[in-house]
Amino acid sequence: MKSKMTKTAFRGLLERLANGWTNRDYATVIEAFAKDVRYADPLRYNLRGRDKLRTFFEADDGQEQRTTFHTVIFDESRQVAAVEYTYEGSHRYHGVALIRLENGLITHWREYQHIDQRAWSEFVSGTEFPSGKGKG
């Protein structure tokens, strides 16, 4: 029987990811992903498996990192999510990721992101959702 993640548990997973990336604790980060995870930005990279993903995360140029998740939408019945985020490391990226989970692990992560030095509120140019909205 497959276990389903709740919205609250999914938010906890995102917090663990953000903290892991900030602390460069890739051993903890990688535990959130299935062994045969598929992780891609369709125009830039396409990775399969935890080993390749960990190598990708570790190639951080020694830069301090920070991830902030903005809008989080989680469909508990389908175990699918969409999240808007800002990632800061060697560059500042603003993007969105579509995520699929199975048995509490991320099996698919497809992200679309842009390098942009502006703050999130400037990047979204007034289309930012009011606080507490769009966080289903």
C-alpha positions in Angstrom: 0.0 0.0 0.0 1.3 3.4 -1.0 1.5 6.1 1.7 0.3 9.6 0.9 1.9 12.7 2.1 -0.3 15.4 3.7 0.0 19.1 2.9 1.6 19.7 6.3 4.1 17.0 5.8 4.9 18.4 2.3 5.6 21.8 3.8 7.9 20.1 6.3 9.7 18.4 3.4 10.2 21.8 1.7 11.6 23.2 4.9 14.1 20.3 5.2 15.2 20.9 1.6 15.7 24.6 2.2 17.6 24.1 5.4 19.7 21.3 3.8 20.7 23.5 0.8 21.4 26.4 3.1 23.7 24.2 5.3 25.1 22.4 2.3 23.9 19.2 3.9 23.4 17.2 0.7 23.2 13.9 2.5 20.0 15.1 4.2 18.7 16.8 1.0 19.1 13.7 -1.1 17.1 11.6 1.3 14.0 13.5 0.2 14.3 12.1 -3.3 13.5 8.6 -4.6 16.5 6.4 -5.7 15.5 6.7 -9.4 14.4 10.4 -9.2 14.0 12.3 -12.4 15.2 16.0 -11.9 15.3 18.4 -14.8 15.1 21.9 -16.2 14.0 20.8 -19.7 16.3 23.4 -21.5 19.4 22.9 -19.3 19.8 19.5 -17.6 18.1 16.2 -17.2 19.3 14.0 -14.3 18.2 10.6 -13.2 19.0 8.9 -9.9 20.2 10.1 -6.5 23.9 9.8 -7.3 23.8 12.1 -10.2 21.5 14.5 -8.3 23.8 14.7 -5.4 26.8 15.4 -7.7 24.7 18.2 -9.2 23.9 19.7 -5.8 27.5 19.5 -4.7 28.7 21.5 -7.7 27.8 24.7 -5.8 31.1 26.6 -6.4 31.5 26.8 -2.6 28.9 29.6 -2.5 26.6 30.2 0.4 23.1 29.2 -0.5 19.6 30.0 0.4 16.2 28.8 -0.9 12.9 30.5 -0.2 9.7 28.9 -1.2 7.0 31.4 -2.1 3.7 30.0 -3.4 3.1 26.3 -2.5 0.3 24.4 -4.1 -0.1 20.7 -3.1 -2.7 18.3 -4.5 -2.8 15.7 -1.7 -5.0 13.2 -3.7 -2.6 13.2 -6.7 0.6 13.7 -4.7 1.6 16.5 -7.1 2.8 20.0 -6.2 3.8 23.3 -7.8 6.1 25.7 -5.9 7.5 29.1 -6.7 11.0 29.7 -5.3 14.0 31.8 -5.1 17.4 30.1 -4.9 20.5 32.0 -4.2 24.0 30.5 -4.7 26.4 31.2 -7.5 23.4 33.2 -9.0 19.9 34.2 -7.9 17.3 32.1 -9.6 13.6 32.7 -9.5 11.5 29.8 -10.7 8.7 27.2 -10.4 9.0 23.5 -9.9 6.5 20.8 -10.6 6.9 18.0 -8.1 5.5 14.4 -8.0 5.8 12.3 -4.8 5.3 8.6 -4.1 5.6 7.0 -0.7 6.8 10.3 0.8 9.7 10.8 -1.6 10.1 13.1 -4.6 10.1 11.0 -7.8 9.9 13.9 -10.3 11.1 17.5 -10.0 10.8 19.6 -13.2 11.9 23.2 -12.8 11.8 26.3 -14.9 14.0 29.1 -13.7 15.6 32.4 -14.6 18.7 34.1 -13.4 17.7 37.5 -12.1 19.2 39.7 -9.4 16.0 41.5 -8.5 14.1 40.7 -5.3 11.2 38.3 -5.6 8.6 41.1 -5.3 10.3 43.0 -8.2 10.7 39.8 -10.3 7.0 39.0 -10.2 6.2 42.6 -11.1 3.1 43.0 -9.0 1.6 39.6 -9.7 2.7 38.2 -6.4 -0.1 36.5 -4.6 -1.2 38.1 -1.3 0.2 36.5 1.8 -1.6 33.2 2.7 -3.2 32.9 -0.8 -2.4 30.2 -3.3 -0.9 28.0 -0.6 -3.2 25.1 -0.9 
